[in-house]
Amino acid sequence: MAAFLASAAGAVGFAVTYGLGGNTPWEGVCLAVAFAGLAVGLAVWGRRLVPGGGYVEEHEGFAPPPREQALTAAELTAPESPVRRRGLLAALALAVTAIGVAALFPLRSLLPFDRARPARARRDTPWGPGVRLVDGSGRPLRPQDVPAETMVGVFPEGNVDAGDAPAFAVRLDPGRFSRPPAGGQLDGLAVWSLLCTHAGCPVRLYLKGTGRVLCPCHQSSFDLLAGARPIAGPAARPLPGLPIEVGPDGFLRATGDFTAPPGAGFWSRP
């Protein structure tokens, strides 16, 4: 019974942890306790239900003798029989029910009414109107801080460590754009998401003079002069752009979020 109760406690712990915002290590521990308790309980119950030891029985017929049938019925209906222990059965039912209910919690993430996880989280990043562009040390950037044909990593002020927010700025010749950047450009200065649209790796390699960036993970290549569309590799979507402007203080700032969800594709995108 203790194993079944531990299983139920683990399932409840998983549901509570998930409901409070989620913590992957603790969710794993709770699930491990839930399933391990259920497995141990069933194993112990099975060992006690089936007699141990070695037995040899002469087969005189397929039907057991009447005396053996009576003894079996008496054993199964006796008050001390494991089959009739209501507390044990109740604990088993509690464990199975708790695990079943806990399994429903992750499904909330896939339902339309759950706006926090994960669909909206894939679309909303720390970027927004008025958020200044800063470098890795948190220093705000001015347009002149982005030299021509140079890739400069940029982040939203106050959220340098946000995993979905890294971007990069490049200043190109405005006359070379065959397709305008999705987020617009300021005298050739444009900003795109740093995350590859294939698997979310950082697109860190800029091929100077070509207007192209390369993802080192799976060799997806994007043409910044043609809307940052993929021209090689497994990526299927262009890099999302970030709309920018120069604020009254002379620093670069965003006028909104990325033009598309950054990073790898998911169930509603290629």
N, C-alpha and C positions, 0 to 999 in steps of 0.2 A: 504493500500500500504506500509505503514511503516513497518508492520510486515513482509511482503514478502521481503522487502529490508534488514531487519535485518537478516532474514533467509539466504539470499544470502551472506551477510557479514560473518555470522557464518561459512558457508560452505567454503568460501574462506580462512577464518582464519584457519580452520582445515587443508586445503591443504597446506597453507604456513608453519604452525607449523610442519606438518609431513615432508615436504620437507626440512626443516632446521635441521632435525635430530630427531625431535619428542620430545614431552613433554607431558606425559600422562595426568596430570591435565588440562593443557590448551587445549589439544585435546578434552577432555571430555566437557569442558566449551563451546568450539566452536560448537561441535555437539549438545549440549543442546540448544544453541541459535538458531542453524539452524532449528532443528525440532520443537522447541517451537514457533518460528516465523511463520513457515509454518502452524502449527496447529492453532495458534491464528488468522492468516490471513484468513484461510478457515472458521473458526468458525464465525468470524465477518462478513465475506462476506455472509455466509449462513443466518445469522440472518437478514441481511438487505435485502436479496433477497426474503425471505419468509415473507409475511405480518404477523404482530403480532396481538394479541388479540384473543377473542373467536368469532366464527362465527357459525351460524346455517343455513343450506341450505336444503330446501325441495328437495328431489330427484324426479324430474319429468321424468327423463330420463338420460341415460348415456352420451349422447352428450350434451355439453353446448349450450345454446341458441346462435344464431348468434350475438346478441349484446355483449354477454360476450366474445365470441371469438374475436370480433373486439377490445374490450377494452384490452384484454390480449395481442393481437398482437401489439397494439399501445403502451402499457406499456413496452414491451420487446424491441421495436425498437426505443423508445424515446431516445434522446441524453443523458438524465440524468440517463438512466437505468444502473444498475450495470453490466448487461451483455455486454453492449456496451462500457464500459470504457476501452479504449485501454491501458491506463497507468496501470490500475489495472491488466489487463490480461498480460501485458508485465512483470510486477513485479512478478506475479505468475510464469510465464515461466522462468524468471531469477532465482527465488528461486529453482524451481525444477531442472533446468539444473545445477545450482551450486552444489546442493546436490549430483546429479548424478555423476558429474565430481569428486567431493571430494571423493566419495565412491570408485572410481577407484584407488586412490593413494595407499591404503594399499595392493591392489593386486600386486603392483610392488614388494613387498617383496617376493612373491611366484614365480616370474619369474626368469628363469635361468640367465638372463643378470645382475640381481641385485646382485653383489658380496658382497655388504656390509651388507645387512640385508635380512633374518636372517640366511640363511643356512651357509654362511661362518663364521658368527659371532659365530656359535655353534661349529666350528672346530678350529678357531684360538684363542689362548689365549696369555697372556703376556709371557708365557714360550717360550724359543727359545735358540739357540746355544749361550753359554757363559753367560746366565743369572744365577746369583748365587742364591743359596738357603738360605733364611733367616728365622728367627723365627718371631713370632708375633710382636716383638719390632723392627724388621729390622736388627737384628744382623746376620751377615753371619755365616754359620755353617761349621764346619769341620767334617770329618767322625767320630772322637772320641766324638763328641757332641751327637751322637745317640747311647745310650747304648743298649746292647742286650735285646731283648724281651720288648722293650719300644717303644711306639708310639709317634712320635714327629711331630707336625704340622709344615709344611714348606710352604713358599710363594716365589713368584718371587721377586727379589730385585727391589724396586721402585714401586711395584704394590701389596702391602700387602692387600689392600682393594678390589682387583679385585674379583668379584663374581664367576668367572668360573675358577679361578686359584688355590684355596686351595688344598693342597696335604698333604700327611703324609709319613714319613719315618719310616721304621722298620728294625732292624737288626736281621736276623734269621740265623739259622745254615745252611750254604750252602748245606750240605749233605742231608737236609730234603726236598729240592725242588723236587717234582715229575714232575713239569713243570716249566721251567724257567720264571721269571717275564717278562712281556711284554716289560718293559723298561730296562731290564738287571739288574745286581746286582754287587756290589763291595764288595767282601768278605762277602756276606750275606746281605749287606745293599741295600735295594730297596725302590723305591718311587712310590706311586700310587695316583690317584686323590682322594680327600676326599669326592667327591659328589657321592651319591648313584645313580646307573644307573636306578633306578625305578622312583623316584620322585625328585631327586636332594637334598635330605636331607644329612647333614654331617654324614659320617660313623665314629663315634667317639669312639665306644666301642671296645677295643682290648681285646680278651680273651687270656690272657698271657699263653704261653706254648702250645697253640693249633694252632697258626698261622692263626687264624680266626678273622675277624672283623665283627661287627654287626651294622646295621643301627637301631637306636632307634625308627624311625618313623613307619616303617611297618615290622620290624624284618627280613629284608633281611640279609643273612649271606654270607660272601665271604671267600673262602679258599685261603690265600696268598701263600700257599705252592704249589698250583695247578693252578698258573696263575691268581689268584684273581677271579676265576670263582664263580658265585653264587651257593650256595648249599642249600639254604632255602629262603623262602619268595618270594615276587612277582618280584624281579629284574630278568631280562632276559639276561643281558650282564655282562661280567667281568668288573672290575674296570680298567680304562685305566692306563697304566704305564707311568712313566716319565723317559726317558733315562738320566743318570747322569754320571759325571766323576769328578775327583779331578783336579782342575786347578793348574797352576804353583804356585799360592799363597797359596796352601794348602786347599782352601775352596771348598766345593761342588758346582758344577754348572751343569746346564742342557746342553745337547747336541742337544736338539730339543724340540718340543712340545709334548703333550700327544700322545700316540699311537692311540687314538680314541677320538671322541668328548666326553667331560666330562659331567656328569650330566644325567638328565632324557632323555629318548628316545623321538624322535619327528617323523615327518611324514615319514622319510625315514629310520627310525630305529625302532626296537621293543621297 
